[in-house]
Amino acid sequence: MSKKLHLIYSVAIIFLLNFSISKAELQTPNSIILPAEVIKIQLIGLMNNDEKFKDSGIEQTWNFAHPENKKNTGPLPNFKMMIKSRSYQMLLNHLNHTITNVGSSDKWAQFEVIILDKEKIYHKFNWQVEKYTKEGPLKDCWLTTMVSSPIPLGSSI
């Protein structure tokens, strides 16, 4: 094999390994992650959206979306467009967030989430997670079933 071809293969392998490692860094649902932690994982991902790779925060959020929610939002590329739209873009690279439990049972939990966006404007969301009850790898995992439209709360200044 020529040196040039060997170099091309080496670079391609390194790229693929780095890409695979980056993708592997995203958390996936498991039954020991509590409801508020699911939302915290999603919000930290969105806060640092491009930190691991482009749109890693959106993909992190997608990982914890309930299958029924994924049916409503469409495949991942549609979900990315939705999060980047005017309706939810304030979640991307936001500065701070608070998560407050407003009600729960053994099958669902609802939270008030307040974020401070990068323009220093507060927004409130209602964020709901449910325990997945069907058989399979997601059984007993808490997953996001609903995020309300944002309610602007005004500037922090």
Buried (B, 14 or more C-beta within 10 A) or exposed (E): EEEEEEEEEEEEEEEEEEEEEBEEEBBEBEEEBEBBBBBBBBBBBBBBBEBBBEBBBBBBBBBBBBEEBBEEBEEBEEBBEBBBEEEBBBBBBBEEBEBEEEEBEEEBBBBBBBBBBEEEBBBBBBBBBBBBEEEEEBEEBBBBBBBEEBEEEEEEE
